[in-house]
Amino acid sequence: MLASSWLTNLGDGVAAAAGPLLIATLTRDPLMISLAALVAWAPPLVFSLYAGVLSDRHDRRVIVLVANMARAVVLAALVVLLMTGGLTVATALIALTLRSVAEVFADNATATLTPMLVARDDLVVANARLGTGFITLNQLAGPPVGAALFGLGLAWPFAAQLLLVAAGIVLVSRITLPPRERPAAERGPDTVRALVEGFGWTVRHAAVRTLALTILIFNFTFGAAWSVLVLYTQEQLGLGAVGFGLMTTIGGIGGLIGTGLYGAVTRRVSLGALMRIGLIIETLTHLGLALTRSPWVAGGIFLAFGAHAFIWGTTSVTVRQRAVPHELQGRVGSVNTVCTYAGLVVGSLIGGVLATRFGVAAPFWFAFAGSAVFVVLLWRQLMNIAHEQR
């Protein structure tokens, strides 16, 4: 499973650079180019809840296999169209949308496999290793490889992702899962009732409810600030395109540092305390970036934030996996995904409005103030969140 995750993350990182480049090559219309970002954000919002129902109702390994096979078919068709010169902007957007939809179902089901394969006490280590692959391959290695392959030929990055997805399919097919508490063949409630059950469980469970609200509201503030990051690096830090890329790379390096320290940190600090510390770091990150005009200071802040983002994300996943029953992992995970993307989308709209009216620093001041208020409101609950056993 780890090998499959790492390979498909590399493929996703390659595609993260190649997709927008492909649309920008086919058209210079800003609206059409912006749709390339929309097709990446919209599918998780639209399909995550239903993907969660399927994961809890059917064989999760089969779902991963079928979803990745569908993704492979779409990629193969895209490669053929590119090689024959038959690709249009509309066809490219449709292909990228279908690929994103398949990823939603594959990612949701994959996330439910970890607690089925790993003992509860080892989830911290397992999620840290999965996160290492995401940071190093999806965020650091994949995009520059995708851009380089795109320079060699438009079809190359998508052919590379096709091969990596195919390797992931082979690896997942070799996984043997333990028996589930609810047999895969058992028919669960209808879709609406199943969704209500997942939402209801999330709302009733204090720890998981707090996690979902934290991710939702902190992504309002994070999305507001990060939506104008490219303008911030240019106008407030005085950097060009290379400088913007460098700042994001520094954040990835911080994530690598977080992966190296995670095991030692979690042996000495409780998960609840880590969550408190992480939210303080995120709040101060927004304040520091709002105040500074120095690329050196901003680079240090990005480094610390990258480490925090990895540690917070891994801790959040571990807490949820420990608390949620196996038969609800898919649906509760999908609620978490919807909160994540809803916060980012709404936050990016807020950030755009604030930056337009008050300047590029305004979203960071908004993010600092909003995060500070939320930390105060959640302070007591966060200390006990990691110790819930239900």
HELIX and SHEET records of a PDB file:
HELIX    1   1 LEU A    2  LEU A   26  1                                  25    
HELIX    2   2 PRO A   30  ARG A   57  1                                  28    
HELIX    3   3 ARG A   60  THR A   84  1                                  25    
HELIX    4   4 VAL A   89  LEU A  117  1                                  29    
HELIX    5   5 ARG A  120  ASP A  122  5                                   3    
HELIX    6   6 LEU A  123  GLY A  133  1                                  11    
HELIX    7   7 PHE A  134  ALA A  141  3                                   8    
HELIX    8   8 GLY A  142  LEU A  152  1                                  11    
HELIX    9   9 TRP A  156  SER A  173  1                                  18    
HELIX   10  10 THR A  191  ARG A  204  1                                  14    
HELIX   11  11 ALA A  206  TRP A  226  1                                  21    
HELIX   12  12 LEU A  229  GLU A  235  1                                   7    
HELIX   13  13 ALA A  241  ARG A  268  1                                  28    
HELIX   14  14 LEU A  271  LEU A  291  1                                  21    
HELIX   15  15 PRO A  295  ALA A  323  1                                  29    
HELIX   16  16 HIS A  326  LEU A  328  5                                   3    
HELIX   17  17 GLN A  329  PHE A  358  1                                  30    
HELIX   18  18 ALA A  362  ASN A  384  1                                  23    
HELIX   19  19 ILE A  385  HIS A  387  5                                   3    
END                                                                             
